[in-house]
Amino acid sequence: MLRNKDLNLLPIFDALVREGQLSRAAETLCMSQPAVSNALKRLRHAFGDDLFVRTRKGLAPTERALEIHALVYVVKPSWTVSGLI
């Protein structure tokens, strides 16, 4: 599932799932909102899924996003070693 994906997008994906709002995820990552929006567009294309749906409270992850996040959470501890965060 993660083969041939841009792994640099995974911390952004993780922040979007955790924060539930694009602007808060951008703030957490010290990125601009347009940069996170562009990354979300690339994530959606890479995984062939919307990944998040808009709600009154922000963004809600789709079932596919939750499946992917479960995999991302497994590799997350190694991000600090590899320099991803």
PEMOVEN-V604872 format. One record per helix or strand of 2 or more residues. SS is the DSSP state (A for helix, B for strand). FROM is the first residue (numbers start at 0). LEN is the number of residues. If there is no record, write none. Layout:
# PEMOVEN-V604872
{{SS & FROM & LEN} {SS & FROM & LEN}}
This chain:
# PEMOVEN-V604872
{{A & 6 & 13} {A & 21 & 8} {A & 32 & 15} {B & 51 & 4} {B & 57 & 4} {A & 62 & 20}}
